[in-house]
C-alpha cells in the first residue's frame, strides 16, 4: 500500500507570496513547520495541486531535489485574522486539504550565473519534458539554491493539458510548447544519458506518484482520473520516446 502524503494542520497564515499567480501563502502548521501553501480555491483549482503531487513525487523518485510535500488542512476560521479581503476569500474557498511544500529558509533564486552540474541540468530538462512542465523558463525558473543544492519547486503548470476537454492520455505524444525557452536547455548535458539514467526509474515510479494524490482533489471519479494520469505518463515513457525528439528539436 502506498503511504499517503503527511498531513499537517494550518495554525497561522504568515504572509502571501505574491510572485505566484495562484497567490500561494506561507503557512505555519501544528508541527511547527512552515509551508509554502497552494490553495484549492485558487484560479487553477485542484488540478494544479494534482500536478504538484504527481510531478513532485515522481521527481523525488528520480533523485531530483524537491522539498517535502504535505497536505495542509485548513480551517476557514483562519481567514478571520487576515485584513486582506483577497486572502480572506481565498482561505474561505479552500476548506480542508490543500498542498504545502516545505519552506526553505534563506534559499536564493536560481540565476544564469548559478553553477549547475551538466548531468543534473539534463535530468531536469528530461523530467520537465516528460511531465509537460511549461513553467521553467528564464522569466520564471522555479529553481532555488539552498545548502549548495539546486531544488525544484512549483510544478502546478505540469500536465497543462489536463485543463482541456480531452482525456490527458490522448495528448501523450503532442509536443511541449515553449520547450526552447527552458532555463537549463543550453547548459544541459547529454539528454540520451539522462534518458538511460531516468527512464526505467520513472516508469516504475508512476503508480506510486499518482496514488499519492488525495482523492478529494480528483473530482467525481478519482479512479478514472488516476488511471488517465498514469496512462499519460506510461504512454510518454513508451519506446521510442517521442519527447526526446522534441528536446533535440528545441536544442536545434
Residue, then its C-alpha position, 0 to 999 in steps of 0.5 A: x500500500x502506498x503511504x499517503x502524503x503527511x498531513x499537517x494542520x494550518x495554525x497561522x497564515x504568515x504572509x502571501x507570496x505574491x510572485x505566484x499567480x495562484x497567490x500561494x501563502x506561507x503557512x505555519x502548521x501544528x508541527x511547527x513547520x512552515x509551508x509554502x501553501x497552494x490553495x484549492x480555491x485558487x484560479x487553477x483549482x485542484x488540478x494544479x495541486x494534482x500536478x504538484x503531487x504527481x510531478x513532485x513525487x515522481x521527481x523525488x523518485x528520480x533523485x531530483x531535489x524537491x522539498x517535502x510535500x504535505x497536505x495542509x488542512x485548513x480551517x476557514x476560521x483562519x481567514x478571520x485574522x487576515x485584513x486582506x479581503x483577497x486572502x480572506x476569500x481565498x482561505x474561505x474557498x479552500x476548506x480542508x486539504x490543500x498542498x504545502x511544500x516545505x519552506x526553505x529558509x534563506x534559499x536564493x533564486x536560481x540565476x544564469x550565473x548559478x553553477x549547475x552540474x551538466x548531468x543534473x541540468x539534463x535530468x531536469x530538462x528530461x523530467x520537465x519534458x516528460x511531465x509537460x512542465x511549461x513553467x521553467x523558463x528564464x522569466x520564471x525558473x522555479x529553481x532555488x539554491x539552498x545548502x549548495x543544492x539546486x531544488x525544484x519547486x512549483x510544478x502546478x503548470x505540469x500536465x497543462x493539458x489536463x485543463x482541456x476537454x480531452x482525456x490527458x492520455x490522448x495528448x501523450x505524444x503532442x509536443x511541449x510548447x515553449x520547450x526552447x525557452x527552458x532555463x537549463x536547455x543550453x547548459x544541459x548535458x547529454x539528454x540520451x544519458x539522462x534518458x538511460x539514467x531516468x527512464x526505467x526509474x520513472x516508469x516504475x515510479x508512476x503508480x506510486x506518484x499518482x496514488x499519492x494524490x488525495x482523492x478529494x482533489x480528483x473530482x467525481x471519479x478519482x479512479x478514472x482520473x488516476x488511471x488517465x494520469x498514469x496512462x499519460x505518463x506510461x504512454x510518454x515513457x513508451x519506446x521510442x520516446x517521442x519527447x526526446x525528439x522534441x528536446x533535440x528539436x528545441x536544442x536545434 
